[in-house]
Amino acid sequence: MKKISVVTACYNEEENVGELIARVKNIMTTKLSHYEYEHIFIDNSSDDKTVEILKEEAESDKHIKIIVNSRNFGHVRSPSYALLYAKG
């Protein structure tokens, strides 16, 4: 089965990361259910609860992968780095 990798860079996204996960999961399990998928989050050293929320979500959803940067590498380099880990 073919696999789709969704990469999301985040920085202080505690208010919307849960909604994003739900929306991607909905699309992947309804309209694109004939594909496997992984949702890779790369966090740019958030100082809110983004990483905590992602870890909780990843415990119950095997599709979610998390990379936590030691500092903010920006919106261009960060997703590029995450693509190196993508399997889709």
C-alpha positions in Angstrom: 0.0 0.0 0.0 1.3 3.5 -0.8 2.1 5.8 2.0 1.5 9.6 2.4 3.7 11.7 4.7 2.2 14.9 6.0 4.8 17.2 7.5 3.8 20.0 9.9 6.3 22.5 11.4 5.0 24.1 14.6 5.9 26.7 17.1 3.6 27.6 20.0 0.6 25.9 18.5 -1.1 24.6 21.6 -4.4 26.2 20.7 -4.7 24.5 17.2 -2.5 21.4 17.0 -5.3 19.1 18.3 -7.7 20.4 15.6 -5.1 20.0 12.9 -4.5 16.4 14.0 -8.3 15.7 13.9 -8.7 17.2 10.5 -5.8 15.4 8.9 -7.0 12.1 10.5 -10.5 12.7 9.2 -9.3 13.2 5.6 -6.9 10.3 5.7 -9.4 7.8 7.1 -12.4 8.8 4.9 -11.3 10.3 1.5 -7.8 8.7 1.4 -8.4 5.5 3.3 -6.7 3.5 0.6 -3.4 5.0 1.6 -1.3 4.5 4.7 -0.1 7.7 6.3 2.2 9.3 8.8 1.9 12.8 10.2 5.3 14.2 11.2 5.4 17.2 13.5 8.6 19.1 13.8 8.5 21.5 16.7 10.7 24.6 16.7 11.4 24.7 20.5 7.9 25.9 21.5 7.6 27.4 25.0 3.9 26.5 25.4 2.2 23.1 25.7 2.5 22.1 22.0 5.1 19.3 22.6 3.1 18.0 25.6 -0.1 17.8 23.5 1.8 16.1 20.6 3.3 13.5 22.9 -0.2 12.7 24.4 -1.6 12.4 20.9 1.3 10.2 19.7 0.7 7.8 22.5 -2.7 6.9 21.2 -2.1 7.4 17.4 0.6 5.4 15.7 0.4 7.7 12.7 1.8 10.7 14.6 5.6 11.2 14.7 7.4 14.0 16.6 10.7 15.7 16.2 11.5 18.3 18.8 14.3 20.8 17.8 16.6 22.3 20.4 16.0 25.7 19.0 13.9 27.4 16.3 15.3 26.6 12.9 12.6 28.5 11.0 9.8 27.7 8.7 11.9 26.6 5.8 14.7 24.5 7.2 12.6 22.8 9.8 10.2 21.1 7.4 13.0 20.3 5.0 14.7 18.4 7.9 11.5 16.5 8.7 11.2 15.3 5.1 14.5 13.4 5.6 12.5 11.2 8.0 9.4 10.8 5.9 8.7 7.3 4.5 5.9 8.3 2.1 
